[in-house]
Amino acid sequence: MGKFMAENDLDLIVSSSDCSPLVSFAACAGWPSGTVPLGQLKSSLPYGLFVLARAGEDEKIFQFMSAFEKTFEKIGLPVLSDF
């Protein structure tokens, strides 16, 4: 992944957070990651954007999340249901 990002001059990779293999990759590789909440599915599960940066590039995730928050309307709080 690091080689791919370097060869393509990528600072971040952004994908859907639900069932993304990037989530597991980031956890195993120790790379910084974050999730930008987008809402809630009909099943009440939350969903959002998963953001991955190279090791040591944590600040780029915060910059992305800050820009996202300034650009798009805030989402409401999730509806909690009984389990």
C-alpha positions as CSV (number, residue, x, y, z in Angstrom):
1,M,0.0,0.0,0.0
2,G,2.8,2.4,0.8
3,K,4.5,1.7,-2.5
4,F,1.2,2.3,-4.3
5,M,0.6,5.6,-2.5
6,A,4.2,6.8,-3.1
7,E,4.1,5.9,-6.8
8,N,0.8,7.7,-7.3
9,D,1.6,10.7,-5.1
10,L,-1.3,10.0,-2.7
11,D,-1.5,11.4,0.8
12,L,-4.7,9.7,1.7
13,I,-7.0,6.9,0.6
14,V,-10.7,7.3,1.3
15,S,-13.2,4.5,1.1
16,S,-16.5,3.4,2.5
17,S,-16.0,2.4,6.1
18,D,-18.4,-0.6,6.1
19,C,-16.6,-3.9,5.4
20,S,-13.5,-2.2,3.9
21,P,-10.4,-4.3,3.8
22,L,-8.5,-1.1,4.4
23,V,-9.7,-1.0,8.0
24,S,-8.0,-4.4,8.7
25,F,-4.9,-3.3,6.7
26,A,-4.5,-0.1,8.7
27,A,-4.9,-1.9,12.0
28,C,-2.3,-4.6,11.1
29,A,0.2,-2.1,9.6
30,G,-0.1,0.4,12.4
31,W,-1.0,3.2,10.0
32,P,-3.1,6.1,11.1
33,S,-6.8,6.0,10.2
34,G,-10.0,7.7,10.9
35,T,-13.7,7.6,10.1
36,V,-15.9,10.5,9.0
37,P,-19.5,9.7,10.0
38,L,-22.0,10.1,7.2
39,G,-25.2,8.7,8.8
40,Q,-27.0,5.6,9.7
41,L,-28.4,2.7,7.6
42,K,-32.0,1.5,7.9
43,S,-30.6,-1.3,10.1
44,S,-29.4,1.4,12.5
45,L,-25.7,0.6,11.8
46,P,-23.5,3.7,11.4
47,Y,-21.7,4.3,8.1
48,G,-19.1,6.7,7.0
49,L,-15.8,7.3,5.1
50,F,-12.7,5.5,6.2
51,V,-9.5,7.6,5.8
52,L,-6.1,6.0,5.6
53,A,-2.7,7.8,5.7
54,R,0.9,6.6,5.6
55,A,2.7,6.0,8.9
56,G,3.6,9.3,10.5
57,E,1.1,11.2,8.5
58,D,-1.6,11.5,11.1
59,E,-2.0,15.3,10.6
60,K,-3.2,14.7,7.0
61,I,-6.2,12.8,8.4
62,F,-7.1,15.7,10.7
63,Q,-6.8,18.2,7.9
64,F,-9.1,16.1,5.7
65,M,-11.6,15.6,8.5
66,S,-11.6,19.4,9.3
67,A,-12.1,20.3,5.7
68,F,-14.9,17.8,5.4
69,E,-16.7,19.2,8.4
70,K,-16.4,22.7,7.1
71,T,-17.7,21.8,3.7
72,F,-20.6,19.5,4.4
73,E,-23.7,19.7,6.6
74,K,-23.4,18.0,10.0
75,I,-25.3,14.8,10.5
76,G,-27.6,14.2,13.4
77,L,-26.9,11.9,16.3
78,P,-27.7,8.2,15.7
79,V,-31.0,6.8,16.8
80,L,-30.4,4.3,19.6
81,S,-32.5,1.2,19.7
82,D,-33.0,-1.5,22.2
83,F,-31.0,-4.7,21.5
